[in-house]
Amino acid sequence: TLEILGNKDLVKQLIESKYDLVLTDPFVGSGVILAKYLNLPVVFNVRWINRGEGHIFMAPSPLSYIPVPESGLTDKMDFIQRLKNVFFYSIIKSQENKMLLIYEELCSKYIEGGCSIVSLLQQADIWLFRSDFVFDFPRPTMPNVVYISGFQCKPAEPLPADLENFVQSSGEHGVIIMSLGALVNELPNDITDEIATVFSKMPQKVINYTYLNVLYNFVKFTN
């Protein structure tokens, strides 16, 4: 976003293109800042944000019966478990304060009158939630949340011939699919070598699946 907003020619091009909305991943807050600068509606396509689970961020989430992710708790908690839940929530809040500082600087620099990255995230017009409430404990939600679990799932197709041969060559041991996402390129060489050494001692064949996460896309509708 810093590179985009600092490029006057690119900003002019974005404004003149008259986009209808910004589709962004709130895990990186720069998308909503850019949308605010361009005065465009915002649509989130995610469940997780930079401070954790999206529900806790944008909907009432009483800690007495809403378990914080990674706490290992359910919606049925005794007093000690509720204290544990509050403790986990406090950790999330402290991490949030540190992680969001960089965005506050962008807000003060490019948004007239300043802004709060937290308030921008909470003002999203639509949350396309990659989840389904039937898999969660009962909890409050918001009217601008649309549950779209499974939208990326497609019927299975045959593997390409070369990959099929690779998988079958592992025999009865099967294969291991490992994914580090885009972070795989950021791993230090010593850690990469250690991972490769461990896998080399295993009977299974290993497939390393990587992807490039798209932070945000502009969407233009045609009438």
C-alpha positions as CSV (number, residue, x, y, z in Angstrom):
1,T,0.0,0.0,0.0
2,L,2.9,2.4,0.8
3,E,4.2,1.8,-2.7
4,I,0.8,2.3,-4.3
5,L,-0.3,5.4,-2.4
6,G,3.2,6.9,-3.0
7,N,2.8,6.5,-6.7
8,K,0.7,9.4,-7.9
9,D,0.4,8.1,-11.4
10,L,-0.9,4.7,-10.2
11,V,-3.3,6.4,-7.8
12,K,-4.7,8.5,-10.6
13,Q,-5.2,5.4,-12.7
14,L,-7.0,3.6,-9.9
15,I,-9.3,6.6,-9.4
16,E,-10.1,7.0,-13.1
17,S,-10.8,3.3,-13.4
18,K,-13.9,3.8,-11.2
19,Y,-13.8,0.4,-9.5
20,D,-16.9,-0.6,-7.6
21,L,-15.3,-2.2,-4.6
22,V,-12.1,-3.7,-3.1
23,L,-12.0,-7.4,-2.4
24,T,-9.3,-7.9,0.2
25,D,-7.8,-10.2,2.8
26,P,-8.0,-8.4,6.2
27,F,-5.0,-10.5,7.5
28,V,-3.0,-7.7,5.9
29,G,-4.6,-4.3,6.8
30,S,-3.3,-2.4,3.9
31,G,-6.2,-3.4,1.7
32,V,-8.8,-1.5,3.8
33,I,-6.5,1.5,4.0
34,L,-6.4,1.6,0.2
35,A,-10.1,1.2,0.0
36,K,-10.6,4.1,2.5
37,Y,-8.3,6.3,0.4
38,L,-10.2,5.5,-2.8
39,N,-13.6,5.7,-0.9
40,L,-14.7,2.3,-2.1
41,P,-16.8,-0.4,-0.4
42,V,-14.9,-3.3,1.2
43,V,-15.6,-7.0,0.9
44,F,-13.6,-9.5,3.0
45,N,-13.0,-13.1,1.8
46,V,-11.6,-14.8,4.9
47,R,-12.2,-16.2,8.3
48,W,-8.9,-15.3,9.9
49,I,-7.5,-11.8,10.4
50,N,-4.2,-10.5,11.7
51,R,-5.4,-10.7,15.3
52,G,-7.0,-14.1,15.1
53,E,-10.5,-15.4,14.4
54,G,-12.8,-13.0,12.5
55,H,-15.9,-13.5,14.7
56,I,-14.2,-12.4,17.8
57,F,-13.1,-9.2,16.0
58,M,-16.4,-8.1,14.5
59,A,-19.2,-9.7,16.6
60,P,-20.1,-9.7,20.3
61,S,-18.1,-12.6,21.7
62,P,-18.7,-13.1,25.5
63,L,-15.7,-14.9,26.9
64,S,-18.0,-16.8,29.3
65,Y,-19.1,-19.1,26.5
66,I,-17.1,-18.2,23.3
67,P,-13.8,-20.1,23.4
68,V,-10.8,-18.3,22.1
69,P,-9.0,-20.2,19.2
70,E,-6.1,-22.3,20.4
71,S,-7.4,-22.4,24.0
72,G,-8.7,-26.0,23.6
73,L,-11.9,-25.0,25.3
74,T,-15.6,-25.5,24.4
75,D,-18.6,-23.4,25.0
76,K,-19.2,-25.2,28.3
77,M,-16.6,-23.7,30.8
78,D,-16.2,-23.8,34.5
79,F,-14.7,-20.8,36.4
80,I,-11.1,-21.9,35.9
81,Q,-11.6,-22.5,32.2
82,R,-13.2,-19.1,31.8
83,L,-10.1,-17.6,33.5
84,K,-8.0,-19.5,31.0
85,N,-10.1,-18.1,28.1
86,V,-9.6,-14.6,29.4
87,F,-5.9,-15.2,29.5
88,F,-5.7,-16.4,25.9
89,Y,-7.8,-13.4,24.8
90,S,-5.4,-11.0,26.6
91,I,-2.5,-12.5,24.7
92,I,-4.4,-11.9,21.4
93,K,-5.0,-8.3,22.4
94,S,-1.4,-7.7,23.3
95,Q,-0.2,-9.1,20.0
96,E,-2.8,-7.1,18.1
97,N,-1.5,-3.8,19.6
98,K,2.0,-4.6,18.3
99,M,1.0,-5.8,14.9
100,L,-1.3,-2.9,14.1
101,L,1.2,-0.1,14.8
102,I,2.5,-0.1,11.2
103,Y,-1.0,0.5,9.8
104,E,-1.7,3.4,12.2
105,E,1.3,5.2,10.6
106,L,-0.2,4.6,7.1
107,C,-3.6,5.9,8.3
108,S,-2.1,9.1,9.7
109,K,0.0,9.7,6.6
110,Y,-2.6,9.1,3.8
111,I,-6.1,9.3,5.3
112,E,-7.4,12.8,5.9
113,G,-8.1,13.3,9.5
114,G,-6.4,10.0,10.3
115,C,-8.2,6.7,11.0
116,S,-8.0,3.6,13.1
117,I,-7.2,0.3,11.3
118,V,-9.4,-1.5,13.8
119,S,-12.4,0.7,13.0
120,L,-11.7,0.3,9.2
121,L,-11.7,-3.5,9.6
122,Q,-14.9,-3.4,11.6
123,Q,-16.6,-1.2,9.0
124,A,-16.3,-3.8,6.2
125,D,-19.4,-3.9,4.1
126,I,-19.5,-7.7,3.6
127,W,-17.6,-10.6,5.2
128,L,-17.5,-13.6,2.9
129,F,-16.7,-16.0,5.7
130,R,-14.9,-19.2,4.7
131,S,-16.6,-21.3,7.3
132,D,-20.0,-22.6,8.3
133,F,-21.7,-21.8,11.5
134,V,-22.9,-25.4,11.9
135,F,-19.3,-26.4,12.6
136,D,-18.9,-23.8,15.4
137,F,-20.2,-23.5,18.9
138,P,-23.3,-21.3,19.1
139,R,-22.3,-17.7,19.0
140,P,-23.5,-14.2,17.9
141,T,-22.9,-13.2,14.3
142,M,-23.5,-10.1,12.2
143,P,-26.0,-9.4,9.3
144,N,-23.2,-8.6,6.9
145,V,-21.6,-12.0,7.3
146,V,-22.2,-14.5,4.5
147,Y,-20.9,-18.1,5.1
148,I,-19.3,-19.5,2.0
149,S,-17.6,-22.7,3.3
150,G,-16.5,-25.1,0.6
151,F,-16.6,-22.5,-2.2
152,Q,-13.1,-23.5,-3.2
153,C,-13.9,-27.2,-3.3
154,K,-14.2,-28.8,-6.7
155,P,-14.8,-32.4,-7.8
156,A,-11.6,-34.4,-7.8
157,E,-9.9,-34.8,-11.1
158,P,-7.3,-37.3,-12.2
159,L,-3.7,-36.3,-11.5
160,P,-1.4,-35.3,-14.3
161,A,0.5,-38.4,-15.6
162,D,3.9,-37.4,-14.2
163,L,2.5,-36.7,-10.8
164,E,0.4,-39.9,-10.8
165,N,3.5,-41.9,-11.5
166,F,5.3,-40.1,-8.7
167,V,2.6,-40.9,-6.2
168,Q,2.2,-44.5,-7.3
169,S,6.0,-45.0,-7.0
170,S,5.7,-44.6,-3.3
171,G,3.9,-47.9,-3.1
172,E,2.2,-48.9,0.1
173,H,3.9,-46.1,2.1
174,G,1.8,-43.3,0.4
175,V,2.8,-39.7,0.1
176,I,3.2,-36.7,2.4
177,I,1.8,-33.3,1.2
178,M,3.6,-30.4,2.9
179,S,2.5,-26.8,2.5
180,L,4.2,-23.7,3.9
181,G,2.4,-21.4,1.5
182,A,4.3,-18.3,0.3
183,L,6.5,-18.5,3.4
184,V,8.5,-21.3,1.9
185,N,10.7,-18.8,0.1
186,E,11.5,-17.0,3.4
187,L,12.9,-20.1,5.2
188,P,16.6,-19.9,6.2
189,N,18.8,-22.4,4.3
190,D,19.7,-24.3,7.5
191,I,16.0,-24.9,8.3
192,T,15.3,-26.0,4.7
193,D,18.2,-28.4,4.8
194,E,17.0,-29.8,8.1
195,I,13.5,-30.4,6.8
196,A,14.9,-32.1,3.7
197,T,17.1,-34.3,5.8
198,V,14.2,-35.5,7.9
199,F,12.0,-36.2,4.8
200,S,14.9,-38.1,3.1
201,K,14.8,-40.6,6.0
202,M,11.1,-41.4,5.6
203,P,9.7,-44.1,3.3
204,Q,7.0,-41.8,1.9
205,K,7.4,-39.6,-1.1
206,V,7.0,-35.9,-0.3
207,I,5.1,-33.2,-2.3
208,N,5.7,-29.6,-1.3
209,Y,2.7,-27.5,-2.2
210,T,3.1,-23.8,-2.4
211,Y,0.8,-20.9,-3.3
212,L,0.9,-17.2,-3.7
213,N,-1.7,-15.5,-1.5
214,V,-3.5,-12.7,-3.3
215,L,-3.9,-9.8,-0.8
216,Y,-6.5,-7.9,-2.6
217,N,-8.2,-7.5,-6.0
218,F,-10.2,-4.7,-7.5
219,V,-13.6,-5.7,-8.8
220,K,-15.3,-3.8,-11.6
221,F,-18.9,-4.6,-12.4
222,T,-20.5,-4.2,-15.8
223,N,-24.1,-3.0,-16.1
